[in-house]
Amino acid sequence: MQSSASHAHTSATDSSHGHAHHEPGFFGKYIFSTDHKVIGIQYGVSSLLFLMFGFLLMLVMRFQLANPGKAIPVVGALLEKVLGEDMAKGGIMGGDLYNSFGAMHGTIMVFLAIVPVLFGAFGNYVTPLQIGAPDMAFPRLNMASFHCYFLGGVVMFASFFTPGGAARSGWTSYSPLASVTDLANRFDGQTYWLMGMVLLITSSLLGSVNFIATIIQLRCRGMSWMRMPFFVWAQFVTGFLLLLAFPPLEAAGLMQLMDNLFGSSFFLPQGLVVNGTALPVSGGGSPLLWQHLFWFLGHPEVYVLILPAIGIVAEVISNNIRKPLWGYKSMVYAAMSIGFLSFIVWAHHMYLTGMGTKVATFFQTTTMMISIPSVIILTALFISLWGGSIRFNSASLFALSFLPMFGIGGLTGLPLGFNASDIFLHDSYYVIGHFHYVVAPGTMFAVFAGIYYWFPKITGRHMNELLGKIHWAGSLFFMNCVFAPMFIQGFKGMSRRMSDGGTTYFGPDAGIGADPGVLGLNKMIFMCAIGLGIAQIPFIINFFSSIFAGKRTTSDNPWQATTLEWATPTPPPHGNFLQEPVAYRGPYEYSVPGAKTDFTPQGDKN
Amino acid sequence: MEIPYTYKARPDTGLYNAKVGIWLFLASEIMLFGALFSAYILLRVSAPVGFWPDLALAWPRGLLNIPIGTFNTAVLITSSVTVVLAWASLKMNNFARFRVYMVITVVCAFAFLGIKSFEYNDKFSHYVVRLKDGKALTGHIEVNGKHPGFWNFQDQWDVAKLADQKVDKIKVEVDPERDIHGHAKKHAGHDHEVREIAVSDIQFLGSYTPSTHPFFAVYFLITALHGLHVLGGALVLGYFAFPGAKMWKSNPEQFINRIEVGGLFWHFVDLVWIFLFPVVYLL
């Protein structure tokens, strides 16, 4: 049984816009568009470009860690020419450059790549379609949100070329370090970072207001709360996280901006001495205040990075196992619990700050509590697989490998949540391994799954399956080879902050009896990071060639899926649906006994 | 398909889109100002004792002008009342009265900002002077016959700048003595004693501005952010009163919704001040 929309012709699209509707020009169509699908694609393209840029920054850093003090091949001379001798003399990465690449890798990946691709791109494109809405509730706000994001990205990118270079106090920008790194230059990379963040926060504020209002107000007839696809639930909870967790960072950003530009002391303690001279500020501020405000955003942000990813995985998995999700309702309640609990776990990032054992105990308890709903979701997805007839295509392979990867990422977080074990592991490579397992093979795999899955709806063409499978196999192998050794390095005590890859402590001349084997792992990680880069080439080729030459879809619902986005024409026109969509049933009615086909779309009456 | 519920309420939620949007936006605003108030509390409770030169107190008190603050509170509350009356007038189909009330609201908003800028100006010429003998005093200063202020803020002074410009003496209109709670002592007369102080005796000189103490940093940041909200709200409400009022003819229902949403924002701005005034001025 085909969805009703596939019978319609394009002429119906035009007639549904009887009022004075003129064809917009290039700018109106691609730059100042208010259509959620165009904005979704804008977000998608920009965030994937930032993703690649962030990855390249990391490659240069990994080269430095594997070969400290050697000239960077290929880009070394360019870096020296563009960024100056202070940064990369003779093509060798200086400590300042390493720090600034480190800070910007984190910032770009979190705020400019992963969040926009999940929330901005997939959220924008898919959410209104899945709830049967013609567009977002506030289309112009949606456009403004993208423009703020893009401008924020430009400011961040431009900061590399300011005197003194981009921000180099880590993506967390801890004060007082962030306020004193460049005393000669008050309008430095850190100031650009803060201005960029204010723009990005504005963008996510506009976006989250829009998403929540859309999901509350624009659900089509019959789309009750418990008939919403899990992806929409994930976006809904994510919207609240962004709405409520980001403003405190905006406040903190304004305070740090005042510290940097107007000489106030929000975060600067009394008697601060920098490079042997007392800093000419009043003091009386609190460095802990910054950390509290930062992590009040920082921890919910982790769930912003993972919840929409779980949403994508849930959609792709239930479609490709031809079974309803097991425990859909408990997954929804688990997502809501995660949303709530994520606001009261932030200080588990601060066990070593001396905030007190009682406070640490509180946050340790809540941190253990939040692992319960996360496990519920993952378990529900695993149990869903039981007895399914699984289709192994590129999308489902990525979605299926998300489960163990996110599992590793989550479970390795437990030792960091207990403050006794965290004291040993804090600030080591173990932490890097842990959160990259959550975000890189975790979230990134979900992003790839989503791209392979929704590509036919967006372009009307399939992506190449063979290239997709090569991409999947290479990514899975190299991702693990990059991040698994970091756990070992962390256990051996390697700090995450050293620009020489630990040579000072683990090198042959260090004489402190540390295990030199961890330095060998740096070389292995670098080689595998190169491998990971090469594994993305089939994807890039596949992505662009499929837009123009991929196999055309023969139906509006090529995956035989149930949710409403497949009931639209391909690609969906402005206004999305040809006639008013109605949801007659739950989102995952696959293999319903007695049904004619193994899927019953939400919009089918019978 | 058109976007539904842009001004008609959705039956099951009972709300139109913009009303959901403004409440969500206000929730986010509460988190923004909440973070600033939290910062104020944290800085104040962790401030080291004896840090503020004037008193044996860790945190400056009684430095803001309470009568002016009270008056400004009254101005804002008045505007909050008139914005409701403006909305109610539209509901009662009386456009002329709507416009009168809206104009009063906007006038109140600008009155508030004007009074606030007078307060700001005062802080920029009010200085803490810590002497090398360990004594400290506060008051308005005069350097080379001129008072520094908000509108000529490049005219701010510190010890290094005094030495740099070869100033020998400054005049200080010394504030009346204060008790431990920051209140001026009763017997202190109204006339300010003007003292001339040699620059060579001064160890530290700083105006009542963010770089002198975290209290002023918090005060200026919260009130400036609040001031920006007042300004933004006033511009939007002013737009509704005049150019935006064309919509009253074409789509009165949506126009009333706009006034309601704008009014909700205005009440929020008012509410922030209701918290801000006691916390910063009185406590």
Chai-1 contact restraints between the chains, C-beta under 6 A:
chainA,res_idxA,chainB,res_idxB,connection_type,confidence,min_distance_angstrom,max_distance_angstrom,comment,restraint_id
A,P134,B,M1,contact,1.0,0.0,6.0,A-B,restraint_1
A,P134,B,I3,contact,1.0,0.0,6.0,A-B,restraint_2
A,D135,B,I3,contact,1.0,0.0,6.0,A-B,restraint_3
A,A137,B,N17,contact,1.0,0.0,6.0,A-B,restraint_4
A,L205,B,S28,contact,1.0,0.0,6.0,A-B,restraint_5
A,V209,B,G21,contact,1.0,0.0,6.0,A-B,restraint_6
A,V209,B,L24,contact,1.0,0.0,6.0,A-B,restraint_7
A,V209,B,F25,contact,1.0,0.0,6.0,A-B,restraint_8
A,I212,B,L24,contact,1.0,0.0,6.0,A-B,restraint_9
A,A213,B,N17,contact,1.0,0.0,6.0,A-B,restraint_10
A,A213,B,V20,contact,1.0,0.0,6.0,A-B,restraint_11
A,A213,B,G21,contact,1.0,0.0,6.0,A-B,restraint_12
A,I216,B,V20,contact,1.0,0.0,6.0,A-B,restraint_13
A,Q217,B,Y5,contact,1.0,0.0,6.0,A-B,restraint_14
A,Q217,B,R10,contact,1.0,0.0,6.0,A-B,restraint_15
A,Q217,B,N17,contact,1.0,0.0,6.0,A-B,restraint_16
A,Q217,B,V20,contact,1.0,0.0,6.0,A-B,restraint_17
A,L243,B,S28,contact,1.0,0.0,6.0,A-B,restraint_18
A,L244,B,M31,contact,1.0,0.0,6.0,A-B,restraint_19
A,P247,B,S28,contact,1.0,0.0,6.0,A-B,restraint_20
A,P247,B,M31,contact,1.0,0.0,6.0,A-B,restraint_21
A,P247,B,L32,contact,1.0,0.0,6.0,A-B,restraint_22
A,P248,B,M31,contact,1.0,0.0,6.0,A-B,restraint_23
A,P248,B,A35,contact,1.0,0.0,6.0,A-B,restraint_24
A,E250,B,L32,contact,1.0,0.0,6.0,A-B,restraint_25
A,A251,B,L32,contact,1.0,0.0,6.0,A-B,restraint_26
A,A251,B,A35,contact,1.0,0.0,6.0,A-B,restraint_27
A,A251,B,L36,contact,1.0,0.0,6.0,A-B,restraint_28
A,M258,B,P210,contact,1.0,0.0,6.0,A-B,restraint_29
A,F262,B,P210,contact,1.0,0.0,6.0,A-B,restraint_30
A,G263,B,S211,contact,1.0,0.0,6.0,A-B,restraint_31
A,S264,B,P210,contact,1.0,0.0,6.0,A-B,restraint_32
A,S264,B,S211,contact,1.0,0.0,6.0,A-B,restraint_33
A,S264,B,A217,contact,1.0,0.0,6.0,A-B,restraint_34
A,S265,B,P214,contact,1.0,0.0,6.0,A-B,restraint_35
A,F266,B,A217,contact,1.0,0.0,6.0,A-B,restraint_36
A,S282,B,T212,contact,1.0,0.0,6.0,A-B,restraint_37
A,S282,B,H213,contact,1.0,0.0,6.0,A-B,restraint_38
A,G284,B,A47,contact,1.0,0.0,6.0,A-B,restraint_39
A,G284,B,F51,contact,1.0,0.0,6.0,A-B,restraint_40
A,G284,B,P214,contact,1.0,0.0,6.0,A-B,restraint_41
A,G285,B,P214,contact,1.0,0.0,6.0,A-B,restraint_42
A,S286,B,S46,contact,1.0,0.0,6.0,A-B,restraint_43
A,L289,B,A39,contact,1.0,0.0,6.0,A-B,restraint_44
A,L289,B,L42,contact,1.0,0.0,6.0,A-B,restraint_45
A,L293,B,A35,contact,1.0,0.0,6.0,A-B,restraint_46
A,G575,B,M1,contact,1.0,0.0,6.0,A-B,restraint_47
A,F577,B,M1,contact,1.0,0.0,6.0,A-B,restraint_48
